[in-house]
């Protein structure tokens, strides 16, 4: 492998990756029924962790269309975007296959009435997109793996965000720690499967960067969180660093 493709992304490069993902979408062409694919690095990271942990190998030809949606990148931005994307994928894959696993999720943070609130839903939504690419293989995995995936799904639209319907005292105090435990379970299953197929136990890998706080995603057609009353795509979408309203 080219040594550069094995280098984890810096914070600046993660921001640039987020800008390129967001910049794919022509706001004049995007409609309410458009599939805008993945617009931020938290959701992308979740997808790639699920791909790396999948019981069956999922080639880029299957997960790249999930990222692009109806808006593939232009020829001008494709080389840079693919370079950053594949480097992040290689970093995630190395962290998943390391012994012990070194993979932590990229998560978002915003200020709530009582202080900072960690947003894990974007990452979890991305993870479940990746699970959907190998649904049958995940269903055939052992019970512990299925339980870990099911727990992650409680923070996603796949379960109507069931975690948030629980009484506050029943919700985990540290959702990132719970997600890390789930990643450890599914990555161990992946490493065991790899070792069984290859006849050896994989070692090494890149150190995890996370959890890292990222700006949360807001739907382009939703009301802007700044309170202006305008749609997000016509207000703070293009103003904030990394493409989000919470980064300033």
URPE-V673901 format. One record per helix or strand of 3 or more residues. SS is the DSSP state (H for helix, E for strand). FROM is the first residue (numbers start at 1). TO is the last residue. If there is no record, write none. Layout:
BEGIN
ss=SS from=FROM to=TO
ss=SS from=FROM to=TO
END
This chain:
BEGIN
ss=H from=3 to=6
ss=H from=11 to=23
ss=H from=41 to=53
ss=H from=60 to=68
ss=H from=75 to=97
ss=E from=106 to=112
ss=E from=115 to=119
ss=H from=121 to=132
ss=H from=135 to=139
ss=H from=143 to=153
ss=H from=157 to=159
ss=H from=162 to=165
ss=H from=168 to=170
ss=H from=175 to=198
ss=E from=212 to=214
ss=H from=232 to=234
ss=H from=236 to=238
ss=H from=241 to=243
END
